[in-house]
Amino acid sequence: MYSFARPFLFGLDAERAHGLGLKSLDLAYRSGTIGLLASPRQPLPTKLLGLTFPNPVGLAAGLDKNGTHIDALLALGFGFVEVGTVTPRAQAGNPKPRMYRLVRDEALINRLGFNNAGVDALVRNVERAQRKGGLLGINVGKNKDTPNEDAASDYLYCLERVYPLADYVTVNISSPNTAGLRELQEEQALRRLVGTIREEQERLAARHRRRVPVLVKVAPDLSDADIDAAARVLSDLEVDGVVATNTTIARTAVQGHAHARETGGLSGAPLMGQSTLVLRRLRTRLPESVPLVGVGGILSGADAVAKMAAGASLVQCYTGLVYRGPELIGECIDAMRRRKESPSRGTASAT
């Protein structure tokens, strides 16, 4: 079905197509016809973070910023869906146009800028969701006009609000579309921020008698020295996991494209190599007790397997869904299952 819809959607402005696609997905879910779009649900239970994921293929944050499409997205066959990025207060994001397709390169450039309705609206939406068939992650950030020295207050506010509802929470300090945000990845700033968040996480766990894992999402544009420094901090502070990676500001892989000079984060196939290098280096620098979520450039089952080979325990896609449609989900699960069951690697369970 998606192969028929794609030419129409690609004929529209990218952000308009994004909204229309989600509305159509909701309509299919409510009418009971989403099976025509969904990848056949294929279990591959994966135990991680104290949770059991129905399968290890998830949706990355950014597609459903306000948590208004959770049930329809889970019905596509994802093992988990991550919504957000959400900020304490609603904000419009950057001026339009702010999303561009690079079709030849199977890529997107976006500079949306954490456009969302605010964390209270997201909480209401999550409370209404049935959440059948998969787990829910909530990605949190800071408002554009909050200075970095006060960023912790924004993250703490969002964490407190979403904690009772999330299966896990991701701290986004790596979007290139909020000025200065990536400075929070510098070693001392990272130690202060994540240390404060970890303290709050433990307080919330005691209050709710339930420990919700908190992951940190990093950029693909870090130098080797920066990756090593981040790994030291995240290991010292005993974070639950790391999402590697966000979008890139690099344009080497898309030079010559009409949109290559647009500011924003580049995602899709050109990101695969760099994001996987960061993932692999993090795996060698972090203890095995800190799992990694591989995201960036997954457009095939082979890409998902490459993330696993580099050290990921879970994977996420977003741009690949735009170009390939829901069939990508099942293809990735099949490829990951074959890798786990390959006699050459020894029989291994998904858990």
Beta strands, then each sheet from edge to edge (+ up, - down):
strand 1: 46-48
strand 2: 51-53
strand 3: 57-59
strand 4: 80-86
strand 5: 99-102
strand 6: 107-110
strand 7: 135-140
strand 8: 168-172
strand 9: 214-218
strand 10: 241-244
strand 11: 265-268
strand 12: 292-295
strand 13: 314-317
sheet 1: 1+ 2-
sheet 2: 3+ 4+ 7+ 8+ 9+ 10+ 12+ 13+ 3+
sheet 3: 5+ 6- 11+
end
